[in-house]
Amino acid sequence: MSLIQCPYCKSGNVKQTASGNSNSNYFEQLQRCISPAQMALLGARLAKKAGLSPAAGAAVGVVIGGVLVVVSQYCFEAYYNQADQYLCLGCRQHFAWAKP
Ligand SMILES: [Zn+2]
């Protein structure tokens, strides 16, 4: 019956896990990936290479990290707000399927 296919293995054996505004998990993960501390560290490292002071690099890193989070949040919401979340029972991958 279902026309929904796993984008990874093309299996139709999928289970809906959530629908609509269930993005909180994604953002938690994202913010863990792009934490200010990590961006500060990255910025400081880049600043060292560019010959700037680590403090300046850290500040730049935090700003860039914040922009990245906001931009990806916007892109994600634009697409995934009308999507349902599915779990493929074949390959255990999670994916989102936009409603028609
Ligand atoms: Zn699959």
Backbone and ligand atoms as CSV (ligand in chain L), in Angstrom:
chain,resi,resn,atom,element,x,y,z
A,1,MET,N,N,0.828,-1.206,0.000
A,1,MET,CA,C,0.000,0.000,0.000
A,1,MET,C,C,0.866,1.260,0.000
A,2,SER,N,N,1.867,1.252,0.842
A,2,SER,CA,C,2.679,2.455,1.010
A,2,SER,C,C,3.582,2.693,-0.192
A,3,LEU,N,N,3.640,3.954,-0.617
A,3,LEU,CA,C,4.506,4.306,-1.727
A,3,LEU,C,C,5.841,4.817,-1.230
A,4,ILE,N,N,5.969,4.843,0.086
A,4,ILE,CA,C,7.186,5.396,0.658
A,4,ILE,C,C,8.299,4.362,0.637
A,5,GLN,N,N,9.420,4.797,0.120
A,5,GLN,CA,C,10.568,3.917,-0.007
A,5,GLN,C,C,11.745,4.491,0.763
A,6,CYS,N,N,12.553,3.604,1.292
A,6,CYS,CA,C,13.788,4.040,1.923
A,6,CYS,C,C,14.718,4.595,0.843
A,7,PRO,N,N,15.258,5.820,1.040
A,7,PRO,CA,C,16.154,6.392,0.034
A,7,PRO,C,C,17.521,5.702,0.017
A,8,TYR,N,N,17.805,4.907,1.016
A,8,TYR,CA,C,19.119,4.269,1.101
A,8,TYR,C,C,19.131,2.902,0.434
A,9,CYS,N,N,18.107,2.096,0.720
A,9,CYS,CA,C,18.130,0.736,0.187
A,9,CYS,C,C,16.902,0.437,-0.668
A,10,LYS,N,N,16.049,1.460,-0.879
A,10,LYS,CA,C,14.875,1.324,-1.742
A,10,LYS,C,C,13.860,0.314,-1.225
A,11,SER,N,N,13.950,-0.007,0.032
A,11,SER,CA,C,13.002,-0.929,0.610
A,11,SER,C,C,11.701,-0.199,0.941
A,12,GLY,N,N,10.591,-0.862,0.781
A,12,GLY,CA,C,9.312,-0.278,1.151
A,12,GLY,C,C,8.951,-0.606,2.585
A,13,ASN,N,N,9.812,-1.310,3.253
A,13,ASN,CA,C,9.575,-1.772,4.611
A,13,ASN,C,C,9.985,-0.696,5.619
A,14,VAL,N,N,9.143,0.350,5.721
A,14,VAL,CA,C,9.498,1.471,6.578
A,14,VAL,C,C,8.416,1.697,7.629
A,15,LYS,N,N,8.807,2.326,8.698
A,15,LYS,CA,C,7.891,2.602,9.797
A,15,LYS,C,C,7.926,4.096,10.096
A,16,GLN,N,N,6.754,4.687,10.211
A,16,GLN,CA,C,6.716,6.109,10.547
A,16,GLN,C,C,7.041,6.286,12.022
A,17,THR,N,N,7.950,7.176,12.314
A,17,THR,CA,C,8.341,7.379,13.702
A,17,THR,C,C,7.757,8.669,14.266
A,18,ALA,N,N,7.557,9.663,13.415
A,18,ALA,CA,C,7.017,10.939,13.879
A,18,ALA,C,C,6.589,11.739,12.677
A,19,SER,N,N,5.827,12.773,12.917
A,19,SER,CA,C,5.409,13.617,11.816
A,19,SER,C,C,5.434,15.069,12.232
A,20,GLY,N,N,5.473,15.934,11.243
A,20,GLY,CA,C,5.371,17.360,11.498
A,20,GLY,C,C,6.550,17.927,12.250
A,21,ASN,N,N,6.267,18.677,13.281
A,21,ASN,CA,C,7.297,19.465,13.948
A,21,ASN,C,C,8.070,18.661,14.989
A,22,SER,N,N,8.673,17.619,14.551
A,22,SER,CA,C,9.449,16.810,15.486
A,22,SER,C,C,10.922,17.014,15.219
A,23,ASN,N,N,11.318,18.265,15.138
A,23,ASN,CA,C,12.688,18.583,14.741
A,23,ASN,C,C,13.630,18.743,15.927
A,24,SER,N,N,13.100,18.667,17.126
A,24,SER,CA,C,13.925,19.013,18.274
A,24,SER,C,C,15.156,18.126,18.371
A,25,ASN,N,N,14.981,16.842,18.030
A,25,ASN,CA,C,16.123,15.936,18.081
A,25,ASN,C,C,17.237,16.382,17.153
A,26,TYR,N,N,16.812,16.755,15.960
A,26,TYR,CA,C,17.789,17.177,14.967
A,26,TYR,C,C,18.569,18.375,15.469
A,27,PHE,N,N,17.869,19.334,16.053
A,27,PHE,CA,C,18.544,20.554,16.478
A,27,PHE,C,C,19.441,20.301,17.679
A,28,GLU,N,N,19.019,19.379,18.510
A,28,GLU,CA,C,19.890,19.035,19.630
A,28,GLU,C,C,21.195,18.460,19.113
A,29,GLN,N,N,21.063,17.571,18.124
A,29,GLN,CA,C,22.255,16.970,17.544
A,29,GLN,C,C,23.114,18.031,16.873
A,30,LEU,N,N,22.452,18.887,16.107
A,30,LEU,CA,C,23.168,19.923,15.376
A,30,LEU,C,C,23.920,20.823,16.334
A,31,GLN,N,N,23.241,21.221,17.403
A,31,GLN,CA,C,23.874,22.152,18.318
A,31,GLN,C,C,24.993,21.474,19.097
A,32,ARG,N,N,24.909,20.172,19.179
A,32,ARG,CA,C,26.008,19.450,19.813
A,32,ARG,C,C,27.208,19.418,18.864
A,33,CYS,N,N,26.909,19.282,17.568
A,33,CYS,CA,C,27.975,19.256,16.565
A,33,CYS,C,C,28.645,20.611,16.446
A,34,ILE,N,N,27.830,21.656,16.435
A,34,ILE,CA,C,28.359,23.007,16.238
A,34,ILE,C,C,28.219,23.777,17.536
A,35,SER,N,N,28.836,23.309,18.580
A,35,SER,CA,C,28.760,24.015,19.847
A,35,SER,C,C,29.702,25.210,19.814
A,36,PRO,N,N,29.361,26.274,20.538
A,36,PRO,CA,C,30.237,27.455,20.565
A,36,PRO,C,C,31.656,27.113,20.988
A,37,ALA,N,N,31.794,26.199,21.936
A,37,ALA,CA,C,33.133,25.841,22.408
A,37,ALA,C,C,33.954,25.225,21.291
A,38,GLN,N,N,33.304,24.350,20.512
A,38,GLN,CA,C,34.030,23.698,19.428
A,38,GLN,C,C,34.371,24.685,18.330
A,39,MET,N,N,33.428,25.597,18.041
A,39,MET,CA,C,33.686,26.586,17.017
A,39,MET,C,C,34.796,27.530,17.463
A,40,ALA,N,N,34.830,27.856,18.746
A,40,ALA,CA,C,35.883,28.715,19.282
A,40,ALA,C,C,37.236,28.052,19.115
A,41,LEU,N,N,37.247,26.761,19.374
A,41,LEU,CA,C,38.481,25.985,19.238
A,41,LEU,C,C,38.937,25.985,17.788
A,42,LEU,N,N,37.981,25.750,16.896
A,42,LEU,CA,C,38.276,25.729,15.466
A,42,LEU,C,C,38.778,27.100,15.007
A,43,GLY,N,N,38.085,28.141,15.466
A,43,GLY,CA,C,38.485,29.499,15.095
A,43,GLY,C,C,39.887,29.820,15.575
A,44,ALA,N,N,40.188,29.413,16.789
A,44,ALA,CA,C,41.510,29.672,17.347
A,44,ALA,C,C,42.576,28.955,16.537
A,45,ARG,N,N,42.245,27.743,16.095
A,45,ARG,CA,C,43.194,26.963,15.311
A,45,ARG,C,C,43.448,27.631,13.948
A,46,LEU,N,N,42.339,28.098,13.336
A,46,LEU,CA,C,42.469,28.773,12.039
A,46,LEU,C,C,43.238,30.080,12.190
A,47,ALA,N,N,42.974,30.800,13.278
A,47,ALA,CA,C,43.636,32.074,13.514
A,47,ALA,C,C,45.147,31.882,13.638
A,48,LYS,N,N,45.531,30.790,14.255
A,48,LYS,CA,C,46.941,30.474,14.423
A,48,LYS,C,C,47.610,30.344,13.055
A,49,LYS,N,N,46.916,29.641,12.162
A,49,LYS,CA,C,47.446,29.457,10.807
A,49,LYS,C,C,47.507,30.786,10.056
A,50,ALA,N,N,46.490,31.630,10.290
A,50,ALA,CA,C,46.409,32.895,9.564
A,50,ALA,C,C,47.259,33.980,10.221
A,51,GLY,N,N,47.878,33.663,11.348
A,51,GLY,CA,C,48.745,34.613,12.017
A,51,GLY,C,C,47.995,35.617,12.881
A,52,LEU,N,N,46.746,35.307,13.221
A,52,LEU,CA,C,45.976,36.185,14.104
A,52,LEU,C,C,46.079,35.675,15.531
A,53,SER,N,N,45.551,36.465,16.462
A,53,SER,CA,C,45.587,36.013,17.850
A,53,SER,C,C,44.489,34.974,18.072
A,54,PRO,N,N,44.770,33.980,18.888
A,54,PRO,CA,C,43.769,32.923,19.148
A,54,PRO,C,C,42.458,33.476,19.675
A,55,ALA,N,N,42.507,34.546,20.463
A,55,ALA,CA,C,41.277,35.117,21.028
A,55,ALA,C,C,40.387,35.654,19.913
A,56,ALA,N,N,40.997,36.325,18.951
A,56,ALA,CA,C,40.232,36.853,17.824
A,56,ALA,C,C,39.634,35.697,17.031
A,57,GLY,N,N,40.422,34.661,16.834
A,57,GLY,CA,C,39.941,33.488,16.099
A,57,GLY,C,C,38.777,32.833,16.799
A,58,ALA,N,N,38.871,32.752,18.118
A,58,ALA,CA,C,37.790,32.125,18.891
A,58,ALA,C,C,36.501,32.919,18.735
A,59,ALA,N,N,36.603,34.234,18.783
A,59,ALA,CA,C,35.415,35.081,18.630
A,59,ALA,C,C,34.802,34.880,17.257
A,60,VAL,N,N,35.655,34.851,16.240
A,60,VAL,CA,C,35.171,34.647,14.873
A,60,VAL,C,C,34.515,33.268,14.759
A,61,GLY,N,N,35.115,32.270,15.358
A,61,GLY,CA,C,34.578,30.916,15.310
A,61,GLY,C,C,33.190,30.836,15.913
A,62,VAL,N,N,32.992,31.511,17.027
A,62,VAL,CA,C,31.680,31.484,17.691
A,62,VAL,C,C,30.627,32.135,16.794
A,63,VAL,N,N,31.008,33.246,16.159
A,63,VAL,CA,C,30.066,33.937,15.276
A,63,VAL,C,C,29.714,33.054,14.084
A,64,ILE,N,N,30.724,32.465,13.461
A,64,ILE,CA,C,30.484,31.604,12.294
A,64,ILE,C,C,29.629,30.404,12.701
A,65,GLY,N,N,29.923,29.824,13.850
A,65,GLY,CA,C,29.143,28.681,14.324
A,65,GLY,C,C,27.690,29.054,14.510
A,66,GLY,N,N,27.446,30.239,15.077
A,66,GLY,CA,C,26.078,30.694,15.287
A,66,GLY,C,C,25.344,30.876,13.976
A,67,VAL,N,N,26.038,31.442,12.994
A,67,VAL,CA,C,25.436,31.641,11.671
A,67,VAL,C,C,25.115,30.295,11.038
A,68,LEU,N,N,26.025,29.361,11.148
A,68,LEU,CA,C,25.808,28.028,10.577
A,68,LEU,C,C,24.563,27.378,11.167
A,69,VAL,N,N,24.406,27.480,12.471
A,69,VAL,CA,C,23.251,26.864,13.125
A,69,VAL,C,C,21.967,27.501,12.632
A,70,VAL,N,N,21.956,28.821,12.553
A,70,VAL,CA,C,20.738,29.521,12.121
A,70,VAL,C,C,20.395,29.172,10.681
A,71,VAL,N,N,21.405,29.179,9.805
A,71,VAL,CA,C,21.165,28.901,8.389
A,71,VAL,C,C,20.663,27.475,8.192
A,72,SER,N,N,21.298,26.520,8.832
A,72,SER,CA,C,20.872,25.140,8.632
A,72,SER,C,C,19.507,24.901,9.263
A,73,GLN,N,N,19.228,25.615,10.344
A,73,GLN,CA,C,17.913,25.527,10.980
A,73,GLN,C,C,16.843,26.013,10.008
A,74,TYR,N,N,17.149,27.100,9.319
A,74,TYR,CA,C,16.193,27.660,8.370
A,74,TYR,C,C,15.964,26.696,7.210
A,75,CYS,N,N,17.035,26.170,6.640
A,75,CYS,CA,C,16.915,25.245,5.512
A,75,CYS,C,C,16.145,24.010,5.937
A,76,PHE,N,N,16.464,23.532,7.116
A,76,PHE,CA,C,15.821,22.323,7.608
A,76,PHE,C,C,14.328,22.541,7.781
A,77,GLU,N,N,13.967,23.648,8.382
A,77,GLU,CA,C,12.553,23.914,8.622
A,77,GLU,C,C,11.794,24.102,7.320
A,78,ALA,N,N,12.418,24.773,6.366
A,78,ALA,CA,C,11.761,25.034,5.091
A,78,ALA,C,C,11.356,23.719,4.435
A,79,TYR,N,N,12.190,22.711,4.585
A,79,TYR,CA,C,11.896,21.446,3.914
A,79,TYR,C,C,11.155,20.461,4.822
A,80,TYR,N,N,11.596,20.350,6.048
A,80,TYR,CA,C,11.127,19.243,6.870
A,80,TYR,C,C,9.844,19.526,7.637
A,81,ASN,N,N,9.395,20.766,7.599
A,81,ASN,CA,C,8.171,21.040,8.334
A,81,ASN,C,C,6.982,20.276,7.781
A,82,GLN,N,N,7.001,19.996,6.486
A,82,GLN,CA,C,5.890,19.217,5.934
A,82,GLN,C,C,6.315,17.775,5.700
A,83,ALA,N,N,7.275,17.314,6.426
A,83,ALA,CA,C,7.745,15.957,6.195
A,83,ALA,C,C,7.484,15.066,7.406
A,84,ASP,N,N,7.321,13.811,7.132
A,84,ASP,CA,C,7.200,12.821,8.194
A,84,ASP,C,C,8.534,12.116,8.357
A,85,GLN,N,N,8.781,11.688,9.560
A,85,GLN,CA,C,10.015,10.960,9.835
A,85,GLN,C,C,9.745,9.462,9.745
A,86,TYR,N,N,10.649,8.760,9.090
A,86,TYR,CA,C,10.496,7.317,8.954
A,86,TYR,C,C,11.772,6.603,9.359
A,87,LEU,N,N,11.561,5.376,9.757
A,87,LEU,CA,C,12.690,4.499,10.051
A,87,LEU,C,C,12.603,3.334,9.084
A,88,CYS,N,N,13.686,3.061,8.365
A,88,CYS,CA,C,13.712,1.923,7.465
A,88,CYS,C,C,13.976,0.668,8.278
A,89,LEU,N,N,13.117,-0.316,8.108
A,89,LEU,CA,C,13.301,-1.558,8.869
A,89,LEU,C,C,14.317,-2.456,8.188
A,90,GLY,N,N,14.692,-2.090,6.959
A,90,GLY,CA,C,15.678,-2.876,6.230
A,90,GLY,C,C,17.093,-2.530,6.643
A,91,CYS,N,N,17.424,-1.227,6.606
A,91,CYS,CA,C,18.808,-0.841,6.869
A,91,CYS,C,C,18.930,0.041,8.111
A,92,ARG,N,N,17.841,0.247,8.836
A,92,ARG,CA,C,17.820,0.997,10.096
A,92,ARG,C,C,18.215,2.459,9.934
A,93,GLN,N,N,18.027,2.994,8.735
A,93,GLN,CA,C,18.322,4.407,8.531
A,93,GLN,C,C,17.068,5.233,8.806
A,94,HIS,N,N,17.257,6.392,9.371
A,94,HIS,CA,C,16.162,7.345,9.546
A,94,HIS,C,C,16.137,8.272,8.346
A,95,PHE,N,N,14.942,8.589,7.898
A,95,PHE,CA,C,14.854,9.569,6.820
A,95,PHE,C,C,13.523,10.295,6.905
A,96,ALA,N,N,13.433,11.399,6.212
A,96,ALA,CA,C,12.205,12.191,6.211
A,96,ALA,C,C,11.566,12.085,4.836
A,97,TRP,N,N,10.269,12.047,4.842
A,97,TRP,CA,C,9.538,11.930,3.587
A,97,TRP,C,C,8.525,13.060,3.524
A,98,ALA,N,N,8.676,13.925,2.539
A,98,ALA,CA,C,7.763,15.070,2.428
A,98,ALA,C,C,6.390,14.601,2.003
A,99,LYS,N,N,5.395,15.164,2.638
A,99,LYS,CA,C,4.018,14.805,2.264
A,99,LYS,C,C,3.700,15.369,0.886
A,100,PRO,N,N,2.896,14.643,0.134
A,100,PRO,CA,C,2.548,15.123,-1.202
A,100,PRO,C,C,1.694,16.395,-1.119
L,1,ZN,ZN,ZN,16.667,1.162,3.995
